[in-house]
Amino acid sequence: MEDETDIIIDVDVEQERKTDEEVSLGSSEKKLTNLPPVRAPSTVWQHYERIYNNEGVHIHTKCNYCNQKYSIKCSTSTLNDHWKRKHLKIQPGGVGSIEVAFDNARSQPKLQSEDHLDSLDKLVNWIITECQPFRVVESDSFQEFVASLDSEFHIPSRHTIRNKIDKKYTHYRNNVIKLFQVNFLN
């Protein structure tokens, strides 16, 4: 009969023979390598449905609100952009939603101050000169940054920014046209 210390020594010798992988796995099975990490599905999928054919093959993706169809190769970013662009009123707290309408009615003054209009004009000029996309104003990090500078400044939607840029363009275009107009009727 073996002594208890002999059994412990035999186990230790066996452990030394195993590779680090085998010890960490707790068995002699090989570790699977090069597998991507498992990611949680995007939250945008709660607004879309995957459509399958009779064989169970995913053929396209459909919006739950407007039945817009997308290719199976379509990215979740595209789906998210569609949802934000077309269904803002459905989004809780989104621009045009009931929640925002009631919050804005209570929190925003009817007349905007000169400081606010000046800041808005500077924001529009920055977007133009730095060739920023209109959607930069909807970025959470941009909104946090602006709020850290001035918590009272209300950042307009990208649609409002686009309209202001269009108006500014029209104004400057008309001024340039007037500048180069020559009166030949004299």
Secondary structure, DSSP 8 states (H G I E B T S, - for coil): ---HHHHHHHHHHHHHHS-HHHHHHTSS-----S--------GGGGGEEEEE-TTS-EEEEEETTT--EE-TT--HHHHHHHHHHH-TTTSTT-TTSHHHHHHHHHHS-SS--HHHHHHHHHHHHHHHHTT--GGGGG-HHHHHHHHHH-TT-----HHHHHHHHHHHHHHHHHHHHHHH------
